[in-house]
Amino acid sequence: MKNILVPTETHEVMASVLEVAALVQRRFAGYVEGFALRPAVPDYVPIDMVSGLAWHVDEKADEETRRSAFALFEAFMKGRDLPEAPAGSPEPGYGWHAKAPAGDMFLASHARIFDLIVLGRPITGRAQPSMASLEAVLFESGRPLLIAPPEPPTTLGETVVIAWNGSTETARTVAFAAPFLREAKRIVVLMVEGWSVPGPSGEQLASSLRRCGLEVETLMAAREHRNDGETILARSQALGADLLVKGAYTQSRLRQMIFGGATAHILGHATMPVLMAN
């Protein structure tokens, strides 16, 4: 986890996002890059379809958004005594992508060269953090996403819970989580009765990880709550987890929007950092 990307916005979860990124940076002596994440807008916005008049997008407002994001990012990094890393330097530190264009398309493509992307968990009824940005990373970057909870955590990756259902998505996320697993003090493979797809069992995953020199526990949980996501979060909290590893959207997004699902519930309610990939 040497290369960490932090799309930066001025919203209430940003303090937690930056704290999570700093915890990763300190653990792996990495490089943190920030840039101003903002919606993409067309160069011209028509306001009168009859006359053809149009307003030019307010470049001054966009510049102010970028400046605010940079000021927030830089103040946090300096407050943590993290040095600024010269462009192209292999040294740990932080940098800022001043010329990053707007939009989630850039976010998803730029993220492909990073080991980890850190974003805030969306909050119901708030425009930011954006679910669209989060899903752009999950589905278009090919890289793992670390989702920061609303409140900044004080530790990260001491106790790791893997929510295992045998799926391709979760297997991929576990592979991405390897640096965290190697550093963890406790690893628990958590299974929920009736929540699985055809694939290896949690015990088989634990055996595989043990062959890599890791100490791993397994736990089968009864479905104690209304849905699997609630059970996963409740058990993870009871275990004292400060990192939950889970594949994203084993069921389709559309199905989860209509019927709910573990991913949808966790994205709406997690109080701990969550590592996800699809």
Disulfide bonds with the S-S distance in Angstrom:
none
